[in-house]
Amino acid sequence: MKKFLTILTLISTLLAENPNDLDEIKEEDIPKILSIIKDGTKEHLPMMLDDYTTLVDIVSVQNAIEYRNRINSENEHVKTILKADKGTLIKTTFENNKSYLCNDYETRMLLKKGAIFIYVFYDLSDTELFKFSVQEKDCQ
């Protein structure tokens, strides 16, 4: 996540002389910005996010960026959560990502200009477990 913040800082430096100028980013700039984020992050993959989750791929299309994560579904703790309380896992993961994106100045500006952040979670056999997106409307 620190690399993501570093990339966003670089973008803000490239596009604006001071951070308040991020307000001047146009909707048509979003695909290019997301592509820069994707390229900067992709070279560091795979990236362990926590004890159970690895970011394995990232793609950007138009105004959306998709983070593809693999969960260690063979771990007994993870198996238990996925079987007994998957809904809470999804809700908590969504809320954590939403909170970060909505409260970070740079990502909030991207959301306001139409960026969509998509998170997809797979098990170890590449079967999709769940996915969600965060958009500006989620920050209301």
Order of alpha helices (4+ residues) and beta strands (2+ residues): alpha-alpha-beta-beta-beta-alpha-alpha-alpha-beta-beta
